[in-house]
Amino acid sequence: MAFKRKVQASVGTALTSVGTYTCPALTQVTLIGLTIANTSAGNILVDVTLYNGVTDYYIVKSVPVPVGSTVVVVGGDQKVVLEPGDSIRVKSDTAASCDVVMSILEIV
C-alpha cells in the first residue's frame, strides 16, 4: 500500500492525463484527492474525466474556476476507484491555464 502524488502543470485545451499516470495492472487504486488551481489572468472552465482507455466519463464538466482560485474536485467524503488501464484527464477552456494535483492510494 502506498500513497502517491501526481502533478500536471499548465493544463490547456486538450484532455491531459494527470502526471501521465495510468492505473497499473494487478493494482487497486483509489483517487483520494484532486485539486485544480487557476494560474491564468482570467476565469476558466475545467472538465475532469475518468478515461478507461476507450471512453472519457465526466467527473465534472465546465466547472468555473475564478482567477486566483482553486477547486477541489475529489476529496473529503468523495473518492473515485480506478481500475487497471484507467487514468484521470483534465482540460481547460483556456491554454496553459491551470495546475493539477492528484493524490492516490495504490494497493498492489
Biopython code that builds the backbone (N, CA, C, O; Angstrom):
import numpy as np
from Bio.PDB.StructureBuilder import StructureBuilder

atoms = [
    (1, "MET", "N", (0.853, -1.164, 0.000)),
    (1, "MET", "CA", (0.000, 0.000, 0.000)),
    (1, "MET", "C", (0.902, 1.231, 0.000)),
    (1, "MET", "O", (1.848, 1.320, 0.782)),
    (2, "ALA", "N", (0.594, 2.189, -0.896)),
    (2, "ALA", "CA", (1.415, 3.388, -0.990)),
    (2, "ALA", "C", (0.560, 4.588, -1.390)),
    (2, "ALA", "O", (-0.258, 4.517, -2.307)),
    (3, "PHE", "N", (0.774, 5.685, -0.677)),
    (3, "PHE", "CA", (0.176, 6.949, -1.084)),
    (3, "PHE", "C", (1.109, 7.584, -2.099)),
    (3, "PHE", "O", (2.329, 7.566, -1.934)),
    (4, "LYS", "N", (0.523, 8.146, -3.155)),
    (4, "LYS", "CA", (1.321, 8.804, -4.188)),
    (4, "LYS", "C", (0.667, 10.112, -4.600)),
    (4, "LYS", "O", (-0.542, 10.300, -4.462)),
    (5, "ARG", "N", (1.510, 11.019, -5.113)),
    (5, "ARG", "CA", (1.034, 12.296, -5.628)),
    (5, "ARG", "C", (1.484, 12.424, -7.071)),
    (5, "ARG", "O", (2.636, 12.141, -7.400)),
    (6, "LYS", "N", (0.572, 12.851, -7.929)),
    (6, "LYS", "CA", (0.888, 13.121, -9.333)),
    (6, "LYS", "C", (0.485, 14.564, -9.613)),
    (6, "LYS", "O", (-0.533, 15.043, -9.113)),
    (7, "VAL", "N", (1.295, 15.253, -10.416)),
    (7, "VAL", "CA", (1.013, 16.657, -10.717)),
    (7, "VAL", "C", (1.073, 16.901, -12.212)),
    (7, "VAL", "O", (1.733, 16.173, -12.954)),
    (8, "GLN", "N", (0.376, 17.935, -12.637)),
    (8, "GLN", "CA", (0.409, 18.349, -14.040)),
    (8, "GLN", "C", (0.307, 19.870, -14.076)),
    (8, "GLN", "O", (-0.670, 20.447, -13.598)),
    (9, "ALA", "N", (1.315, 20.506, -14.641)),
    (9, "ALA", "CA", (1.337, 21.969, -14.724)),
    (9, "ALA", "C", (0.831, 22.434, -16.085)),
    (9, "ALA", "O", (0.931, 21.721, -17.083)),
    (10, "SER", "N", (0.289, 23.637, -16.097)),
    (10, "SER", "CA", (-0.080, 24.342, -17.321)),
    (10, "SER", "C", (-1.011, 23.552, -18.234)),
    (10, "SER", "O", (-0.800, 23.504, -19.445)),
    (11, "VAL", "N", (-2.033, 22.938, -17.661)),
    (11, "VAL", "CA", (-3.023, 22.218, -18.468)),
    (11, "VAL", "C", (-3.764, 23.215, -19.334)),
    (11, "VAL", "O", (-4.095, 24.315, -18.889)),
    (12, "GLY", "N", (-4.024, 22.827, -20.572)),
    (12, "GLY", "CA", (-4.701, 23.712, -21.516)),
    (12, "GLY", "C", (-5.952, 23.092, -22.100)),
    (12, "GLY", "O", (-6.736, 22.464, -21.388)),
    (13, "THR", "N", (-6.139, 23.271, -23.400)),
    (13, "THR", "CA", (-7.408, 22.956, -24.057)),
    (13, "THR", "C", (-7.525, 21.520, -24.567)),
    (13, "THR", "O", (-8.534, 21.169, -25.177)),
    (14, "ALA", "N", (-6.525, 20.694, -24.331)),
    (14, "ALA", "CA", (-6.595, 19.276, -24.713)),
    (14, "ALA", "C", (-6.694, 18.426, -23.451)),
    (14, "ALA", "O", (-6.058, 18.731, -22.443)),
    (15, "LEU", "N", (-7.489, 17.361, -23.507)),
    (15, "LEU", "CA", (-7.553, 16.444, -22.367)),
    (15, "LEU", "C", (-6.153, 15.895, -22.097)),
    (15, "LEU", "O", (-5.511, 15.346, -22.993)),
    (16, "THR", "N", (-5.687, 16.046, -20.862)),
    (16, "THR", "CA", (-4.330, 15.697, -20.476)),
    (16, "THR", "C", (-4.361, 14.779, -19.267)),
    (16, "THR", "O", (-4.987, 15.105, -18.259)),
    (17, "SER", "N", (-3.689, 13.632, -19.355)),
    (17, "SER", "CA", (-3.599, 12.724, -18.208)),
    (17, "SER", "C", (-2.755, 13.376, -17.123)),
    (17, "SER", "O", (-1.673, 13.893, -17.399)),
    (18, "VAL", "N", (-3.247, 13.352, -15.894)),
    (18, "VAL", "CA", (-2.537, 13.972, -14.779)),
    (18, "VAL", "C", (-1.277, 13.166, -14.485)),
    (18, "VAL", "O", (-1.351, 11.989, -14.133)),
    (19, "GLY", "N", (-0.130, 13.803, -14.631)),
    (19, "GLY", "CA", (1.149, 13.166, -14.358)),
    (19, "GLY", "C", (1.419, 11.953, -15.221)),
    (19, "GLY", "O", (2.228, 11.100, -14.857)),
    (20, "THR", "N", (0.757, 11.866, -16.352)),
    (20, "THR", "CA", (0.829, 10.710, -17.262)),
    (20, "THR", "C", (0.579, 9.392, -16.531)),
    (20, "THR", "O", (1.112, 8.350, -16.912)),
    (21, "TYR", "N", (-0.235, 9.448, -15.478)),
    (21, "TYR", "CA", (-0.487, 8.260, -14.651)),
    (21, "TYR", "C", (-1.623, 7.424, -15.235)),
    (21, "TYR", "O", (-2.689, 7.940, -15.568)),
    (22, "THR", "N", (-1.366, 6.114, -15.351)),
    (22, "THR", "CA", (-2.375, 5.129, -15.717)),
    (22, "THR", "C", (-2.341, 4.040, -14.655)),
    (22, "THR", "O", (-1.267, 3.574, -14.275)),
    (23, "CYS", "N", (-3.510, 3.635, -14.176)),
    (23, "CYS", "CA", (-3.594, 2.605, -13.152)),
    (23, "CYS", "C", (-2.921, 1.324, -13.655)),
    (23, "CYS", "O", (-3.307, 0.790, -14.696)),
    (24, "PRO", "N", (-1.921, 0.831, -12.923)),
    (24, "PRO", "CA", (-1.200, -0.366, -13.358)),
    (24, "PRO", "C", (-2.044, -1.642, -13.251)),
    (24, "PRO", "O", (-3.037, -1.689, -12.526)),
    (25, "ALA", "N", (-1.630, -2.658, -13.980)),
    (25, "ALA", "CA", (-2.274, -3.968, -13.892)),
    (25, "ALA", "C", (-2.085, -4.523, -12.481)),
    (25, "ALA", "O", (-1.098, -4.220, -11.809)),
    (26, "LEU", "N", (-3.028, -5.326, -12.051)),
    (26, "LEU", "CA", (-2.983, -6.006, -10.753)),
    (26, "LEU", "C", (-2.861, -5.046, -9.579)),
    (26, "LEU", "O", (-2.275, -5.384, -8.551)),
    (27, "THR", "N", (-3.413, -3.854, -9.734)),
    (27, "THR", "CA", (-3.328, -2.824, -8.697)),
    (27, "THR", "C", (-4.706, -2.227, -8.455)),
    (27, "THR", "O", (-5.450, -1.940, -9.393)),
    (28, "GLN", "N", (-5.032, -2.046, -7.180)),
    (28, "GLN", "CA", (-6.258, -1.338, -6.811)),
    (28, "GLN", "C", (-5.867, 0.099, -6.486)),
    (28, "GLN", "O", (-4.946, 0.333, -5.704)),
    (29, "VAL", "N", (-6.562, 1.057, -7.082)),
    (29, "VAL", "CA", (-6.229, 2.465, -6.872)),
    (29, "VAL", "C", (-7.483, 3.231, -6.475)),
    (29, "VAL", "O", (-8.546, 3.081, -7.078)),
    (30, "THR", "N", (-7.327, 4.059, -5.438)),
    (30, "THR", "CA", (-8.383, 4.965, -5.036)),
    (30, "THR", "C", (-7.873, 6.387, -5.186)),
    (30, "THR", "O", (-6.847, 6.755, -4.612)),
    (31, "LEU", "N", (-8.592, 7.179, -5.958)),
    (31, "LEU", "CA", (-8.305, 8.606, -6.090)),
    (31, "LEU", "C", (-8.882, 9.270, -4.846)),
    (31, "LEU", "O", (-10.096, 9.268, -4.643)),
    (32, "ILE", "N", (-8.007, 9.841, -4.009)),
    (32, "ILE", "CA", (-8.464, 10.410, -2.743)),
    (32, "ILE", "C", (-8.451, 11.934, -2.739)),
    (32, "ILE", "O", (-9.002, 12.557, -1.831)),
    (33, "GLY", "N", (-7.821, 12.543, -3.755)),
    (33, "GLY", "CA", (-7.812, 13.996, -3.839)),
    (33, "GLY", "C", (-7.479, 14.468, -5.237)),
    (33, "GLY", "O", (-6.613, 13.905, -5.907)),
    (34, "LEU", "N", (-8.178, 15.512, -5.674)),
    (34, "LEU", "CA", (-7.886, 16.125, -6.975)),
    (34, "LEU", "C", (-8.208, 17.609, -6.870)),
    (34, "LEU", "O", (-9.362, 17.999, -6.690)),
    (35, "THR", "N", (-7.171, 18.425, -6.985)),
    (35, "THR", "CA", (-7.299, 19.868, -6.841)),
    (35, "THR", "C", (-6.803, 20.545, -8.104)),
    (35, "THR", "O", (-5.768, 20.169, -8.656)),
    (36, "ILE", "N", (-7.547, 21.549, -8.562)),
    (36, "ILE", "CA", (-7.180, 22.303, -9.762)),
    (36, "ILE", "C", (-7.077, 23.776, -9.396)),
    (36, "ILE", "O", (-8.013, 24.353, -8.843)),
    (37, "ALA", "N", (-5.929, 24.384, -9.711)),
    (37, "ALA", "CA", (-5.690, 25.797, -9.424)),
    (37, "ALA", "C", (-5.645, 26.590, -10.724)),
    (37, "ALA", "O", (-4.957, 26.209, -11.671)),
    (38, "ASN", "N", (-6.375, 27.681, -10.762)),
    (38, "ASN", "CA", (-6.364, 28.583, -11.909)),
    (38, "ASN", "C", (-5.098, 29.431, -11.847)),
    (38, "ASN", "O", (-4.917, 30.211, -10.912)),
    (39, "THR", "N", (-4.225, 29.282, -12.840)),
    (39, "THR", "CA", (-2.969, 30.042, -12.883)),
    (39, "THR", "C", (-3.003, 31.139, -13.950)),
    (39, "THR", "O", (-1.986, 31.776, -14.224)),
    (40, "SER", "N", (-4.167, 31.353, -14.544)),
    (40, "SER", "CA", (-4.274, 32.329, -15.634)),
    (40, "SER", "C", (-4.715, 33.695, -15.108)),
    (40, "SER", "O", (-4.932, 33.876, -13.910)),
    (41, "ALA", "N", (-4.842, 34.645, -16.026)),
    (41, "ALA", "CA", (-5.249, 36.002, -15.678)),
    (41, "ALA", "C", (-6.758, 36.197, -15.788)),
    (41, "ALA", "O", (-7.255, 37.301, -15.565)),
    (42, "GLY", "N", (-7.495, 35.135, -16.131)),
    (42, "GLY", "CA", (-8.949, 35.235, -16.278)),
    (42, "GLY", "C", (-9.649, 34.010, -15.706)),
    (42, "GLY", "O", (-9.006, 33.034, -15.321)),
    (43, "ASN", "N", (-10.962, 34.074, -15.656)),
    (43, "ASN", "CA", (-11.752, 32.926, -15.212)),
    (43, "ASN", "C", (-11.635, 31.800, -16.236)),
    (43, "ASN", "O", (-11.505, 32.053, -17.434)),
    (44, "ILE", "N", (-11.682, 30.551, -15.758)),
    (44, "ILE", "CA", (-11.620, 29.404, -16.664)),
    (44, "ILE", "C", (-12.734, 28.412, -16.332)),
    (44, "ILE", "O", (-13.326, 28.453, -15.254)),
    (45, "LEU", "N", (-13.003, 27.526, -17.282)),
    (45, "LEU", "CA", (-13.913, 26.401, -17.085)),
    (45, "LEU", "C", (-13.101, 25.133, -17.294)),
    (45, "LEU", "O", (-12.345, 25.027, -18.261)),
    (46, "VAL", "N", (-13.256, 24.154, -16.377)),
    (46, "VAL", "CA", (-12.475, 22.923, -16.487)),
    (46, "VAL", "C", (-13.378, 21.697, -16.538)),
    (46, "VAL", "O", (-14.474, 21.677, -15.977)),
    (47, "ASP", "N", (-12.879, 20.673, -17.230)),
    (47, "ASP", "CA", (-13.502, 19.353, -17.281)),
    (47, "ASP", "C", (-12.529, 18.366, -16.661)),
    (47, "ASP", "O", (-11.315, 18.492, -16.823)),
    (48, "VAL", "N", (-13.070, 17.379, -15.946)),
    (48, "VAL", "CA", (-12.278, 16.266, -15.430)),
    (48, "VAL", "C", (-12.996, 14.988, -15.824)),
    (48, "VAL", "O", (-14.199, 14.847, -15.603)),
    (49, "THR", "N", (-12.247, 14.051, -16.414)),
    (49, "THR", "CA", (-12.845, 12.785, -16.837)),
    (49, "THR", "C", (-12.062, 11.603, -16.290)),
    (49, "THR", "O", (-10.871, 11.696, -15.996)),
    (50, "LEU", "N", (-12.770, 10.490, -16.165)),
    (50, "LEU", "CA", (-12.138, 9.196, -15.941)),
    (50, "LEU", "C", (-12.088, 8.546, -17.313)),
    (50, "LEU", "O", (-13.122, 8.326, -17.942)),
    (51, "TYR", "N", (-10.886, 8.241, -17.772)),
    (51, "TYR", "CA", (-10.675, 7.660, -19.093)),
    (51, "TYR", "C", (-10.308, 6.195, -18.929)),
    (51, "TYR", "O", (-9.327, 5.872, -18.259)),
    (52, "ASN", "N", (-11.089, 5.300, -19.538)),
    (52, "ASN", "CA", (-10.841, 3.859, -19.387)),
    (52, "ASN", "C", (-10.032, 3.277, -20.553)),
    (52, "ASN", "O", (-9.985, 2.059, -20.729)),
    (53, "GLY", "N", (-9.406, 4.134, -21.336)),
    (53, "GLY", "CA", (-8.633, 3.685, -22.480)),
    (53, "GLY", "C", (-9.418, 3.735, -23.772)),
    (53, "GLY", "O", (-8.850, 3.624, -24.858)),
    (54, "VAL", "N", (-10.730, 3.902, -23.654)),
    (54, "VAL", "CA", (-11.618, 3.979, -24.823)),
    (54, "VAL", "C", (-12.514, 5.205, -24.741)),
    (54, "VAL", "O", (-12.649, 5.955, -25.708)),
    (55, "THR", "N", (-13.127, 5.403, -23.574)),
    (55, "THR", "CA", (-14.144, 6.437, -23.394)),
    (55, "THR", "C", (-13.807, 7.323, -22.205)),
    (55, "THR", "O", (-13.305, 6.849, -21.186)),
    (56, "ASP", "N", (-14.090, 8.628, -22.346)),
    (56, "ASP", "CA", (-13.984, 9.568, -21.232)),
    (56, "ASP", "C", (-15.345, 9.684, -20.562)),
    (56, "ASP", "O", (-16.352, 9.933, -21.224)),
    (57, "TYR", "N", (-15.370, 9.501, -19.240)),
    (57, "TYR", "CA", (-16.587, 9.665, -18.443)),
    (57, "TYR", "C", (-16.379, 10.879, -17.547)),
    (57, "TYR", "O", (-15.436, 10.917, -16.756)),
    (58, "TYR", "N", (-17.258, 11.870, -17.669)),
    (58, "TYR", "CA", (-17.085, 13.108, -16.922)),
    (58, "TYR", "C", (-17.272, 12.899, -15.426)),
    (58, "TYR", "O", (-18.246, 12.290, -14.985)),
    (59, "ILE", "N", (-16.329, 13.411, -14.663)),
    (59, "ILE", "CA", (-16.479, 13.538, -13.217)),
    (59, "ILE", "C", (-17.081, 14.909, -12.934)),
    (59, "ILE", "O", (-17.999, 15.036, -12.124)),
    (60, "VAL", "N", (-16.561, 15.934, -13.605)),
    (60, "VAL", "CA", (-17.168, 17.279, -13.617)),
    (60, "VAL", "C", (-17.015, 17.842, -15.027)),
    (60, "VAL", "O", (-16.075, 17.504, -15.745)),
    (61, "LYS", "N", (-17.942, 18.694, -15.405)),
    (61, "LYS", "CA", (-17.918, 19.300, -16.740)),
    (61, "LYS", "C", (-18.167, 20.795, -16.621)),
    (61, "LYS", "O", (-19.123, 21.230, -15.980)),
    (62, "SER", "N", (-17.299, 21.571, -17.243)),
    (62, "SER", "CA", (-17.422, 23.029, -17.302)),
    (62, "SER", "C", (-17.565, 23.676, -15.920)),
    (62, "SER", "O", (-18.412, 24.544, -15.712)),
    (63, "VAL", "N", (-16.724, 23.240, -14.989)),
    (63, "VAL", "CA", (-16.726, 23.827, -13.646)),
    (63, "VAL", "C", (-15.961, 25.144, -13.691)),
    (63, "VAL", "O", (-14.823, 25.179, -14.160)),
    (64, "PRO", "N", (-16.567, 26.229, -13.212)),
    (64, "PRO", "CA", (-15.866, 27.513, -13.210)),
    (64, "PRO", "C", (-14.808, 27.572, -12.113)),
    (64, "PRO", "O", (-15.040, 27.158, -10.977)),
    (65, "VAL", "N", (-13.640, 28.097, -12.481)),
    (65, "VAL", "CA", (-12.571, 28.339, -11.511)),
    (65, "VAL", "C", (-12.171, 29.806, -11.675)),
    (65, "VAL", "O", (-11.491, 30.156, -12.639)),
    (66, "PRO", "N", (-12.586, 30.664, -10.744)),
    (66, "PRO", "CA", (-12.267, 32.090, -10.857)),
    (66, "PRO", "C", (-10.769, 32.366, -10.762)),
    (66, "PRO", "O", (-10.001, 31.526, -10.292)),
    (67, "VAL", "N", (-10.372, 33.533, -11.206)),
    (67, "VAL", "CA", (-8.976, 33.968, -11.146)),
    (67, "VAL", "C", (-8.447, 33.802, -9.723)),
    (67, "VAL", "O", (-9.095, 34.207, -8.758)),
    (68, "GLY", "N", (-7.268, 33.204, -9.607)),
    (68, "GLY", "CA", (-6.626, 33.069, -8.309)),
    (68, "GLY", "C", (-7.275, 32.063, -7.380)),
    (68, "GLY", "O", (-6.963, 32.039, -6.189)),
    (69, "SER", "N", (-8.165, 31.237, -7.891)),
    (69, "SER", "CA", (-8.891, 30.290, -7.052)),
    (69, "SER", "C", (-8.524, 28.853, -7.367)),
    (69, "SER", "O", (-7.832, 28.553, -8.340)),
    (70, "THR", "N", (-9.014, 27.982, -6.507)),
    (70, "THR", "CA", (-8.797, 26.549, -6.627)),
    (70, "THR", "C", (-10.127, 25.847, -6.455)),
    (70, "THR", "O", (-10.986, 26.302, -5.700)),
    (71, "VAL", "N", (-10.300, 24.724, -7.164)),
    (71, "VAL", "CA", (-11.482, 23.888, -6.971)),
    (71, "VAL", "C", (-11.008, 22.496, -6.566)),
    (71, "VAL", "O", (-10.078, 21.947, -7.157)),
    (72, "VAL", "N", (-11.664, 21.931, -5.545)),
    (72, "VAL", "CA", (-11.374, 20.570, -5.107)),
    (72, "VAL", "C", (-12.442, 19.680, -5.740)),
    (72, "VAL", "O", (-13.603, 19.697, -5.331)),
    (73, "VAL", "N", (-12.034, 18.909, -6.737)),
    (73, "VAL", "CA", (-12.957, 18.061, -7.478)),
    (73, "VAL", "C", (-13.227, 16.765, -6.726)),
    (73, "VAL", "O", (-14.367, 16.302, -6.675)),
    (74, "VAL", "N", (-12.193, 16.181, -6.146)),
    (74, "VAL", "CA", (-12.317, 14.959, -5.354)),
    (74, "VAL", "C", (-11.612, 15.194, -4.028)),
    (74, "VAL", "O", (-10.487, 15.692, -3.992)),
    (75, "GLY", "N", (-12.278, 14.833, -2.941)),
    (75, "GLY", "CA", (-11.696, 14.981, -1.611)),
    (75, "GLY", "C", (-12.783, 14.857, -0.570)),
    (75, "GLY", "O", (-13.959, 14.709, -0.904)),
    (76, "GLY", "N", (-12.399, 14.916, 0.678)),
    (76, "GLY", "CA", (-13.381, 14.763, 1.745)),
    (76, "GLY", "C", (-14.014, 13.384, 1.690)),
    (76, "GLY", "O", (-13.311, 12.374, 1.703)),
    (77, "ASP", "N", (-15.333, 13.338, 1.629)),
    (77, "ASP", "CA", (-16.047, 12.059, 1.601)),
    (77, "ASP", "C", (-16.066, 11.407, 0.228)),
    (77, "ASP", "O", (-16.347, 10.213, 0.124)),
    (78, "GLN", "N", (-15.773, 12.159, -0.831)),
    (78, "GLN", "CA", (-15.839, 11.593, -2.187)),
    (78, "GLN", "C", (-14.507, 10.966, -2.575)),
    (78, "GLN", "O", (-13.445, 11.562, -2.399)),
    (79, "LYS", "N", (-14.588, 9.755, -3.104)),
    (79, "LYS", "CA", (-13.431, 9.044, -3.629)),
    (79, "LYS", "C", (-13.817, 8.467, -4.987)),
    (79, "LYS", "O", (-15.003, 8.308, -5.278)),
    (80, "VAL", "N", (-12.835, 8.155, -5.811)),
    (80, "VAL", "CA", (-13.078, 7.527, -7.117)),
    (80, "VAL", "C", (-12.156, 6.320, -7.237)),
    (80, "VAL", "O", (-10.952, 6.428, -7.001)),
    (81, "VAL", "N", (-12.722, 5.169, -7.603)),
    (81, "VAL", "CA", (-11.945, 3.947, -7.783)),
    (81, "VAL", "C", (-11.473, 3.875, -9.230)),
    (81, "VAL", "O", (-12.252, 4.079, -10.161)),
    (82, "LEU", "N", (-10.169, 3.579, -9.407)),
    (82, "LEU", "CA", (-9.605, 3.387, -10.735)),
    (82, "LEU", "C", (-9.301, 1.910, -10.926)),
    (82, "LEU", "O", (-8.803, 1.246, -10.017)),
    (83, "GLU", "N", (-9.598, 1.407, -12.099)),
    (83, "GLU", "CA", (-9.282, 0.037, -12.460)),
    (83, "GLU", "C", (-8.079, 0.039, -13.397)),
    (83, "GLU", "O", (-7.761, 1.071, -13.987)),
    (84, "PRO", "N", (-7.405, -1.105, -13.544)),
    (84, "PRO", "CA", (-6.239, -1.142, -14.436)),
    (84, "PRO", "C", (-6.539, -0.554, -15.820)),
    (84, "PRO", "O", (-7.543, -0.890, -16.448)),
    (85, "GLY", "N", (-5.658, 0.322, -16.274)),
    (85, "GLY", "CA", (-5.816, 0.989, -17.562)),
    (85, "GLY", "C", (-6.516, 2.340, -17.484)),
    (85, "GLY", "O", (-6.501, 3.097, -18.455)),
    (86, "ASP", "N", (-7.135, 2.658, -16.335)),
    (86, "ASP", "CA", (-7.836, 3.940, -16.172)),
    (86, "ASP", "C", (-6.849, 5.072, -15.916)),
    (86, "ASP", "O", (-5.771, 4.860, -15.360)),
    (87, "SER", "N", (-7.234, 6.273, -16.329)),
    (87, "SER", "CA", (-6.476, 7.476, -15.997)),
    (87, "SER", "C", (-7.453, 8.619, -15.771)),
    (87, "SER", "O", (-8.615, 8.551, -16.172)),
    (88, "ILE", "N", (-6.967, 9.661, -15.128)),
    (88, "ILE", "CA", (-7.750, 10.877, -14.898)),
    (88, "ILE", "C", (-7.215, 11.933, -15.851)),
    (88, "ILE", "O", (-6.012, 12.187, -15.913)),
    (89, "ARG", "N", (-8.148, 12.554, -16.602)),
    (89, "ARG", "CA", (-7.741, 13.561, -17.581)),
    (89, "ARG", "C", (-8.448, 14.880, -17.287)),
    (89, "ARG", "O", (-9.599, 14.907, -16.852)),
    (90, "VAL", "N", (-7.731, 15.968, -17.534)),
    (90, "VAL", "CA", (-8.221, 17.315, -17.244)),
    (90, "VAL", "C", (-8.012, 18.182, -18.467)),
    (90, "VAL", "O", (-7.038, 18.019, -19.201)),
    (91, "LYS", "N", (-8.949, 19.119, -18.683)),
    (91, "LYS", "CA", (-8.738, 20.155, -19.697)),
    (91, "LYS", "C", (-9.419, 21.434, -19.257)),
    (91, "LYS", "O", (-10.333, 21.422, -18.433)),
    (92, "SER", "N", (-8.962, 22.525, -19.816)),
    (92, "SER", "CA", (-9.488, 23.855, -19.541)),
    (92, "SER", "C", (-9.983, 24.468, -20.844)),
    (92, "SER", "O", (-9.654, 23.987, -21.928)),
    (93, "ASP", "N", (-10.761, 25.515, -20.736)),
    (93, "ASP", "CA", (-11.190, 26.227, -21.941)),
    (93, "ASP", "C", (-10.169, 27.278, -22.376)),
    (93, "ASP", "O", (-10.379, 27.993, -23.356)),
    (94, "THR", "N", (-9.046, 27.363, -21.624)),
    (94, "THR", "CA", (-8.013, 28.360, -21.892)),
    (94, "THR", "C", (-6.644, 27.671, -21.902)),
    (94, "THR", "O", (-6.366, 26.821, -21.056)),
    (95, "ALA", "N", (-5.810, 28.037, -22.846)),
    (95, "ALA", "CA", (-4.484, 27.422, -22.971)),
    (95, "ALA", "C", (-3.638, 27.665, -21.726)),
    (95, "ALA", "O", (-3.648, 28.758, -21.159)),
    (96, "ALA", "N", (-2.906, 26.635, -21.309)),
    (96, "ALA", "CA", (-1.920, 26.712, -20.219)),
    (96, "ALA", "C", (-2.441, 27.501, -19.024)),
    (96, "ALA", "O", (-1.796, 28.452, -18.582)),
    (97, "SER", "N", (-3.601, 27.115, -18.498)),
    (97, "SER", "CA", (-4.284, 27.948, -17.513)),
    (97, "SER", "C", (-4.477, 27.343, -16.132)),
    (97, "SER", "O", (-4.975, 28.027, -15.238)),
    (98, "CYS", "N", (-4.096, 26.062, -15.923)),
    (98, "CYS", "CA", (-4.310, 25.501, -14.590)),
    (98, "CYS", "C", (-3.274, 24.436, -14.255)),
    (98, "CYS", "O", (-2.720, 23.768, -15.128)),
    (99, "ASP", "N", (-3.037, 24.308, -12.955)),
    (99, "ASP", "CA", (-2.181, 23.254, -12.427)),
    (99, "ASP", "C", (-3.072, 22.261, -11.679)),
    (99, "ASP", "O", (-4.074, 22.645, -11.075)),
    (100, "VAL", "N", (-2.693, 20.976, -11.726)),
    (100, "VAL", "CA", (-3.495, 19.921, -11.110)),
    (100, "VAL", "C", (-2.630, 19.105, -10.164)),
    (100, "VAL", "O", (-1.502, 18.740, -10.493)),
    (101, "VAL", "N", (-3.175, 18.823, -8.983)),
    (101, "VAL", "CA", (-2.527, 17.952, -8.006)),
    (101, "VAL", "C", (-3.488, 16.802, -7.721)),
    (101, "VAL", "O", (-4.639, 17.025, -7.344)),
    (102, "MET", "N", (-3.009, 15.572, -7.904)),
    (102, "MET", "CA", (-3.830, 14.377, -7.702)),
    (102, "MET", "C", (-3.164, 13.503, -6.641)),
    (102, "MET", "O", (-1.966, 13.229, -6.715)),
    (103, "SER", "N", (-3.949, 13.068, -5.653)),
    (103, "SER", "CA", (-3.461, 12.159, -4.616)),
    (103, "SER", "C", (-4.173, 10.825, -4.773)),
    (103, "SER", "O", (-5.391, 10.771, -4.938)),
    (104, "ILE", "N", (-3.384, 9.736, -4.718)),
    (104, "ILE", "CA", (-3.947, 8.403, -4.895)),
    (104, "ILE", "C", (-3.419, 7.457, -3.830)),
    (104, "ILE", "O", (-2.384, 7.703, -3.211)),
    (105, "LEU", "N", (-4.156, 6.362, -3.628)),
    (105, "LEU", "CA", (-3.719, 5.274, -2.779)),
    (105, "LEU", "C", (-3.667, 4.029, -3.644)),
    (105, "LEU", "O", (-4.684, 3.600, -4.189)),
    (106, "GLU", "N", (-2.467, 3.441, -3.770)),
    (106, "GLU", "CA", (-2.290, 2.220, -4.550)),
    (106, "GLU", "C", (-2.148, 1.025, -3.614)),
    (106, "GLU", "O", (-1.418, 1.073, -2.623)),
    (107, "ILE", "N", (-2.862, -0.046, -3.951)),
    (107, "ILE", "CA", (-2.717, -1.299, -3.217)),
    (107, "ILE", "C", (-2.387, -2.369, -4.244)),
    (107, "ILE", "O", (-3.178, -2.649, -5.145)),
    (108, "VAL", "N", (-1.207, -2.964, -4.096)),
    (108, "VAL", "CA", (-0.740, -3.983, -5.048)),
    (108, "VAL", "C", (-1.045, -5.360, -4.498)),
    (108, "VAL", "O", (-0.736, -6.364, -5.140)),
]
sb = StructureBuilder()
sb.init_structure("model")
sb.init_model(0)
sb.init_chain("A")
sb.init_seg("    ")
for serial, (resi, resn, name, xyz) in enumerate(atoms, 1):
    if name == "N":
        sb.init_residue(resn, " ", resi, " ")
    sb.init_atom(name, np.array(xyz, "f"), 0.0, 1.0, " ", f" {name:<3s}", serial, name[0])
structure = sb.get_structure()
